């Protein structure tokens, strides 16, 4: 058993480092993105009971996370809440809505973005 003690210690340290890396690069940022979108929804005065489906994914192309939401009162539109801490908007969240793959303007949304985002877009 003493013969393999160094290997077990090395393997244990490697597993612990992998776990720490996973938490640092994936679990904590996903939690932060989810919390930011929750706060953004509260600011928009949207209750969780209004949400039909909600799915969060890592955005591998641009960085950050995006949350796809379909609301019960607006089922034809798919809202995409993009979280990136580099974005200088409230809660670091940018909102887009899509209908059949085509982007929609805030006039067509029942839940438009916050005024700060609309100011930056114009």
C-alpha positions as CSV (number, residue, x, y, z in Angstrom):
1,X,0.0,0.0,0.0
2,X,2.9,2.4,0.7
3,X,4.1,1.8,-2.8
4,X,1.0,3.6,-4.2
5,X,0.5,6.2,-1.5
6,X,2.0,9.0,-3.7
7,X,-0.2,8.1,-6.6
8,X,-3.4,8.2,-4.5
9,X,-2.4,11.6,-3.0
10,X,-1.6,13.0,-6.5
11,X,-4.9,11.6,-7.8
12,X,-6.8,13.1,-4.9
13,X,-5.2,16.6,-5.4
14,X,-5.9,16.4,-9.1
15,X,-9.6,15.6,-8.4
16,X,-9.9,18.4,-5.9
17,X,-8.4,20.9,-8.4
18,X,-10.8,19.7,-11.1
19,X,-13.7,20.3,-8.7
20,X,-12.5,23.8,-7.8
21,X,-12.0,24.6,-11.5
22,X,-15.5,23.4,-12.3
23,X,-17.1,25.5,-9.5
24,X,-15.0,28.6,-10.5
25,X,-15.6,28.5,-14.3
26,X,-19.1,27.0,-14.6
27,X,-21.2,26.6,-11.4
28,X,-20.7,30.0,-9.8
29,X,-21.0,32.0,-13.1
30,X,-24.2,30.1,-13.9
31,X,-25.6,30.8,-10.5
32,X,-24.7,34.5,-10.9
33,X,-26.3,34.7,-14.3
34,X,-29.5,33.0,-13.0
35,X,-29.6,35.5,-10.1
36,X,-29.1,38.5,-12.4
37,X,-31.9,37.3,-14.7
38,X,-34.2,36.8,-11.7
39,X,-33.4,40.4,-10.5
40,X,-34.1,41.7,-14.0
41,X,-37.4,39.9,-14.1
42,X,-38.4,41.5,-10.8
43,X,-37.4,44.9,-12.1
44,X,-39.7,44.2,-15.1
45,X,-42.5,43.3,-12.6
46,X,-42.7,39.7,-14.0
47,X,-43.8,36.9,-11.6
48,X,-42.5,33.4,-11.8
49,X,-46.1,32.2,-12.3
50,X,-46.1,34.0,-15.7
51,X,-43.2,31.9,-17.0
52,X,-44.1,28.9,-19.1
53,X,-40.6,27.6,-19.8
54,X,-37.2,28.7,-18.8
55,X,-33.8,27.3,-19.9
56,X,-30.3,28.6,-19.2
57,X,-27.4,27.8,-21.4
58,X,-23.7,28.7,-21.6
59,X,-23.0,31.1,-24.5
60,X,-19.8,29.6,-25.9
61,X,-19.5,32.1,-28.8
62,X,-19.9,35.4,-27.0
63,X,-19.2,34.3,-23.4
64,X,-21.6,34.6,-20.5
65,X,-25.0,32.8,-20.3
66,X,-28.3,33.2,-21.9
67,X,-31.7,32.3,-20.6
68,X,-34.5,31.5,-22.9
69,X,-38.0,32.2,-21.5
70,X,-41.5,31.7,-22.9
71,X,-44.2,33.5,-21.1
72,X,-47.7,32.2,-20.7
73,X,-49.3,35.5,-21.8
74,X,-47.0,35.8,-24.9
75,X,-46.4,32.2,-26.1
76,X,-45.4,33.2,-29.7
77,X,-42.3,35.1,-28.6
78,X,-39.2,33.5,-27.2
79,X,-37.4,36.0,-25.0
80,X,-33.6,35.6,-24.6
81,X,-32.0,37.2,-21.6
82,X,-28.2,37.4,-22.3
83,X,-26.0,37.8,-19.2
84,X,-22.5,39.0,-19.6
85,X,-20.7,40.9,-16.9
86,X,-18.9,43.0,-19.5
87,X,-22.3,44.5,-20.6
88,X,-22.9,48.0,-19.1
89,X,-26.6,47.6,-18.6
90,X,-28.8,47.0,-15.5
91,X,-27.9,43.6,-14.0
92,X,-25.5,43.0,-17.0
93,X,-28.5,41.6,-18.9
94,X,-29.6,42.3,-22.5
95,X,-33.0,41.2,-23.7
96,X,-34.0,40.1,-27.2
97,X,-37.2,38.5,-28.4
98,X,-37.6,36.2,-31.4
99,X,-40.7,35.0,-33.3
100,X,-40.0,32.1,-35.7
101,X,-36.3,33.0,-35.6
102,X,-36.8,36.6,-36.5
103,X,-35.9,39.4,-34.0
104,X,-38.7,41.5,-32.7
105,X,-38.7,45.2,-31.6
106,X,-39.8,46.4,-28.2
107,X,-43.1,47.5,-29.7
108,X,-44.0,43.8,-30.4
109,X,-43.1,42.6,-26.9
110,X,-45.5,42.4,-24.0
111,X,-42.4,42.4,-21.7
112,X,-40.1,45.0,-23.2
113,X,-36.5,45.6,-22.0
114,X,-35.9,48.1,-19.2
115,X,-35.7,51.8,-20.2
116,X,-31.9,51.9,-19.8
117,X,-31.4,49.2,-22.5
118,X,-33.8,51.1,-24.8
119,X,-31.9,54.3,-24.3
120,X,-28.6,52.6,-25.3
121,X,-30.2,51.0,-28.4
122,X,-31.3,54.4,-29.8
